[in-house]
Structures are given as structure tokens and as C-alpha cells.
Amino acid sequence: MNHDAIRALYPNVVTIDDGTGAFDAQGNKVEIDEAAVNTWVDPNAYKYQRAAEYPSFADQFDLLYHGGYDAWKAAIDAVKTKYPKE
């Protein structure tokens, strides 16, 4: 089960158990549309992808020192272009 998708699509869900389902605050089972959950796309996915691909701070400072601002900006812009905000 994609817990992030369930929490985004069903804000009343407070507990998710992969074996038994999703439940609200009163313990009532919440019926989940699996098709909707499976097609949900995390609107923040680009942030995680960018964070994983940006150079480390040490590498960025080294690039700034040796290549200047334009080289640093080009490296950062390349990652932002690869993973745009949607």
C-alpha cells in the first residue's frame, strides 16, 4: 500500500495497516479506491529527486571556488531542468 497516496487522498485516515486496511479516528474502516491510490503521483517527488542528485555542499563550494558562480549555477540548473516542478 502506498501510505503517502492514501493519506493524501483520504485525509480522514489516521491508521493504515497493510494487512487489514485503513481506518479513521473512530476505528471505522475506510474504503480505499486502489486504482486511485496506484495512479496517484506525489506532487513533491521532484524535491526528493533533486535532493538526491544535487552535488554535496563541499562539491558545490569547490565548484564555486574553482569555476565561479556561472559554473555552479549551470550545475544546479541542470538538475532543476532534469526534475522540473510539475
PyMOL CGO cylinders between C-alpha atoms (Angstrom):
from pymol import cmd
from pymol.cgo import CYLINDER

trace = [
    CYLINDER, 0.00, 0.00, 0.00, 1.19, 3.48, -0.82, 0.3, 1, 1, 1, 1, 1, 1,
    CYLINDER, 1.19, 3.48, -0.82, 0.69, 5.18, 2.54, 0.3, 1, 1, 1, 1, 1, 1,
    CYLINDER, 0.69, 5.18, 2.54, 1.52, 8.66, 1.19, 0.3, 1, 1, 1, 1, 1, 1,
    CYLINDER, 1.52, 8.66, 1.19, -1.12, 8.32, -1.51, 0.3, 1, 1, 1, 1, 1, 1,
    CYLINDER, -1.12, 8.32, -1.51, -3.74, 7.08, 0.95, 0.3, 1, 1, 1, 1, 1, 1,
    CYLINDER, -3.74, 7.08, 0.95, -3.06, 9.94, 3.36, 0.3, 1, 1, 1, 1, 1, 1,
    CYLINDER, -3.06, 9.94, 3.36, -3.21, 12.48, 0.51, 0.3, 1, 1, 1, 1, 1, 1,
    CYLINDER, -3.21, 12.48, 0.51, -6.42, 11.11, -0.99, 0.3, 1, 1, 1, 1, 1, 1,
    CYLINDER, -6.42, 11.11, -0.99, -8.16, 10.25, 2.29, 0.3, 1, 1, 1, 1, 1, 1,
    CYLINDER, -8.16, 10.25, 2.29, -7.36, 12.91, 4.92, 0.3, 1, 1, 1, 1, 1, 1,
    CYLINDER, -7.36, 12.91, 4.92, -9.69, 11.24, 7.44, 0.3, 1, 1, 1, 1, 1, 1,
    CYLINDER, -9.69, 11.24, 7.44, -7.42, 8.16, 7.60, 0.3, 1, 1, 1, 1, 1, 1,
    CYLINDER, -7.42, 8.16, 7.60, -5.32, 8.05, 10.76, 0.3, 1, 1, 1, 1, 1, 1,
    CYLINDER, -5.32, 8.05, 10.76, -4.15, 4.41, 10.76, 0.3, 1, 1, 1, 1, 1, 1,
    CYLINDER, -4.15, 4.41, 10.76, -3.01, 2.22, 7.90, 0.3, 1, 1, 1, 1, 1, 1,
    CYLINDER, -3.01, 2.22, 7.90, -2.37, -1.48, 8.32, 0.3, 1, 1, 1, 1, 1, 1,
    CYLINDER, -2.37, -1.48, 8.32, -1.13, -3.24, 5.20, 0.3, 1, 1, 1, 1, 1, 1,
    CYLINDER, -1.13, -3.24, 5.20, -2.90, -6.42, 6.26, 0.3, 1, 1, 1, 1, 1, 1,
    CYLINDER, -2.90, -6.42, 6.26, -6.30, -5.07, 7.26, 0.3, 1, 1, 1, 1, 1, 1,
    CYLINDER, -6.30, -5.07, 7.26, -6.73, -1.68, 5.59, 0.3, 1, 1, 1, 1, 1, 1,
    CYLINDER, -6.73, -1.68, 5.59, -7.13, 1.98, 6.53, 0.3, 1, 1, 1, 1, 1, 1,
    CYLINDER, -7.13, 1.98, 6.53, -9.08, 3.36, 9.47, 0.3, 1, 1, 1, 1, 1, 1,
    CYLINDER, -9.08, 3.36, 9.47, -10.42, 6.72, 10.64, 0.3, 1, 1, 1, 1, 1, 1,
    CYLINDER, -10.42, 6.72, 10.64, -10.10, 8.22, 14.14, 0.3, 1, 1, 1, 1, 1, 1,
    CYLINDER, -10.10, 8.22, 14.14, -13.11, 6.23, 15.39, 0.3, 1, 1, 1, 1, 1, 1,
    CYLINDER, -13.11, 6.23, 15.39, -11.64, 2.94, 14.16, 0.3, 1, 1, 1, 1, 1, 1,
    CYLINDER, -11.64, 2.94, 14.16, -14.03, 2.65, 11.23, 0.3, 1, 1, 1, 1, 1, 1,
    CYLINDER, -14.03, 2.65, 11.23, -12.60, 1.05, 8.11, 0.3, 1, 1, 1, 1, 1, 1,
    CYLINDER, -12.60, 1.05, 8.11, -12.22, 3.50, 5.22, 0.3, 1, 1, 1, 1, 1, 1,
    CYLINDER, -12.22, 3.50, 5.22, -12.87, 2.04, 1.78, 0.3, 1, 1, 1, 1, 1, 1,
    CYLINDER, -12.87, 2.04, 1.78, -9.89, 2.78, -0.44, 0.3, 1, 1, 1, 1, 1, 1,
    CYLINDER, -9.89, 2.78, -0.44, -10.02, 3.05, -4.24, 0.3, 1, 1, 1, 1, 1, 1,
    CYLINDER, -10.02, 3.05, -4.24, -6.91, 1.05, -5.18, 0.3, 1, 1, 1, 1, 1, 1,
    CYLINDER, -6.91, 1.05, -5.18, -6.92, 2.42, -8.74, 0.3, 1, 1, 1, 1, 1, 1,
    CYLINDER, -6.92, 2.42, -8.74, -6.78, 6.00, -7.44, 0.3, 1, 1, 1, 1, 1, 1,
    CYLINDER, -6.78, 6.00, -7.44, -4.03, 5.09, -4.99, 0.3, 1, 1, 1, 1, 1, 1,
    CYLINDER, -4.03, 5.09, -4.99, -1.99, 3.35, -7.67, 0.3, 1, 1, 1, 1, 1, 1,
    CYLINDER, -1.99, 3.35, -7.67, -2.24, 6.27, -10.11, 0.3, 1, 1, 1, 1, 1, 1,
    CYLINDER, -2.24, 6.27, -10.11, -1.51, 8.99, -7.53, 0.3, 1, 1, 1, 1, 1, 1,
    CYLINDER, -1.51, 8.99, -7.53, 1.65, 10.96, -8.23, 0.3, 1, 1, 1, 1, 1, 1,
    CYLINDER, 1.65, 10.96, -8.23, 3.41, 12.67, -5.34, 0.3, 1, 1, 1, 1, 1, 1,
    CYLINDER, 3.41, 12.67, -5.34, 3.45, 16.41, -6.12, 0.3, 1, 1, 1, 1, 1, 1,
    CYLINDER, 3.45, 16.41, -6.12, 6.69, 16.72, -4.13, 0.3, 1, 1, 1, 1, 1, 1,
    CYLINDER, 6.69, 16.72, -4.13, 8.56, 13.93, -5.93, 0.3, 1, 1, 1, 1, 1, 1,
    CYLINDER, 8.56, 13.93, -5.93, 10.72, 16.44, -7.81, 0.3, 1, 1, 1, 1, 1, 1,
    CYLINDER, 10.72, 16.44, -7.81, 12.09, 17.70, -4.47, 0.3, 1, 1, 1, 1, 1, 1,
    CYLINDER, 12.09, 17.70, -4.47, 13.33, 14.26, -3.45, 0.3, 1, 1, 1, 1, 1, 1,
    CYLINDER, 13.33, 14.26, -3.45, 14.79, 13.61, -6.90, 0.3, 1, 1, 1, 1, 1, 1,
    CYLINDER, 14.79, 13.61, -6.90, 16.60, 16.93, -6.92, 0.3, 1, 1, 1, 1, 1, 1,
    CYLINDER, 16.60, 16.93, -6.92, 17.96, 16.48, -3.40, 0.3, 1, 1, 1, 1, 1, 1,
    CYLINDER, 17.96, 16.48, -3.40, 19.40, 13.10, -4.33, 0.3, 1, 1, 1, 1, 1, 1,
    CYLINDER, 19.40, 13.10, -4.33, 21.12, 14.47, -7.43, 0.3, 1, 1, 1, 1, 1, 1,
    CYLINDER, 21.12, 14.47, -7.43, 22.47, 17.83, -6.26, 0.3, 1, 1, 1, 1, 1, 1,
    CYLINDER, 22.47, 17.83, -6.26, 26.22, 17.83, -5.60, 0.3, 1, 1, 1, 1, 1, 1,
    CYLINDER, 26.22, 17.83, -5.60, 27.23, 17.77, -1.94, 0.3, 1, 1, 1, 1, 1, 1,
    CYLINDER, 27.23, 17.77, -1.94, 27.78, 21.16, -0.30, 0.3, 1, 1, 1, 1, 1, 1,
    CYLINDER, 27.78, 21.16, -0.30, 31.54, 20.53, -0.33, 0.3, 1, 1, 1, 1, 1, 1,
    CYLINDER, 31.54, 20.53, -0.33, 31.44, 19.87, -4.09, 0.3, 1, 1, 1, 1, 1, 1,
    CYLINDER, 31.44, 19.87, -4.09, 29.28, 22.94, -4.65, 0.3, 1, 1, 1, 1, 1, 1,
    CYLINDER, 29.28, 22.94, -4.65, 31.70, 25.16, -2.71, 0.3, 1, 1, 1, 1, 1, 1,
    CYLINDER, 31.70, 25.16, -2.71, 34.61, 23.68, -4.65, 0.3, 1, 1, 1, 1, 1, 1,
    CYLINDER, 34.61, 23.68, -4.65, 32.80, 24.38, -7.91, 0.3, 1, 1, 1, 1, 1, 1,
    CYLINDER, 32.80, 24.38, -7.91, 32.14, 27.96, -6.82, 0.3, 1, 1, 1, 1, 1, 1,
    CYLINDER, 32.14, 27.96, -6.82, 35.79, 28.48, -5.87, 0.3, 1, 1, 1, 1, 1, 1,
    CYLINDER, 35.79, 28.48, -5.87, 37.30, 26.92, -8.98, 0.3, 1, 1, 1, 1, 1, 1,
    CYLINDER, 37.30, 26.92, -8.98, 34.60, 27.51, -11.60, 0.3, 1, 1, 1, 1, 1, 1,
    CYLINDER, 34.60, 27.51, -11.60, 32.83, 30.60, -10.33, 0.3, 1, 1, 1, 1, 1, 1,
    CYLINDER, 32.83, 30.60, -10.33, 29.18, 31.42, -9.97, 0.3, 1, 1, 1, 1, 1, 1,
    CYLINDER, 29.18, 31.42, -9.97, 28.27, 30.64, -13.57, 0.3, 1, 1, 1, 1, 1, 1,
    CYLINDER, 28.27, 30.64, -13.57, 29.68, 27.08, -13.36, 0.3, 1, 1, 1, 1, 1, 1,
    CYLINDER, 29.68, 27.08, -13.36, 27.88, 26.47, -10.06, 0.3, 1, 1, 1, 1, 1, 1,
    CYLINDER, 27.88, 26.47, -10.06, 24.61, 27.86, -11.45, 0.3, 1, 1, 1, 1, 1, 1,
    CYLINDER, 24.61, 27.86, -11.45, 24.91, 25.67, -14.56, 0.3, 1, 1, 1, 1, 1, 1,
    CYLINDER, 24.91, 25.67, -14.56, 25.33, 22.55, -12.41, 0.3, 1, 1, 1, 1, 1, 1,
    CYLINDER, 25.33, 22.55, -12.41, 22.31, 23.40, -10.26, 0.3, 1, 1, 1, 1, 1, 1,
    CYLINDER, 22.31, 23.40, -10.26, 20.20, 24.41, -13.26, 0.3, 1, 1, 1, 1, 1, 1,
    CYLINDER, 20.20, 24.41, -13.26, 20.97, 21.08, -14.96, 0.3, 1, 1, 1, 1, 1, 1,
    CYLINDER, 20.97, 21.08, -14.96, 19.39, 19.22, -12.02, 0.3, 1, 1, 1, 1, 1, 1,
    CYLINDER, 19.39, 19.22, -12.02, 16.42, 21.60, -11.91, 0.3, 1, 1, 1, 1, 1, 1,
    CYLINDER, 16.42, 21.60, -11.91, 15.86, 21.11, -15.63, 0.3, 1, 1, 1, 1, 1, 1,
    CYLINDER, 15.86, 21.11, -15.63, 16.06, 17.33, -15.29, 0.3, 1, 1, 1, 1, 1, 1,
    CYLINDER, 16.06, 17.33, -15.29, 13.45, 17.35, -12.47, 0.3, 1, 1, 1, 1, 1, 1,
    CYLINDER, 13.45, 17.35, -12.47, 11.12, 20.33, -13.08, 0.3, 1, 1, 1, 1, 1, 1,
    CYLINDER, 11.12, 20.33, -13.08, 8.33, 21.41, -10.80, 0.3, 1, 1, 1, 1, 1, 1,
    CYLINDER, 8.33, 21.41, -10.80, 5.12, 19.93, -12.12, 0.3, 1, 1, 1, 1, 1, 1,
]
cmd.load_cgo(trace, "trace")
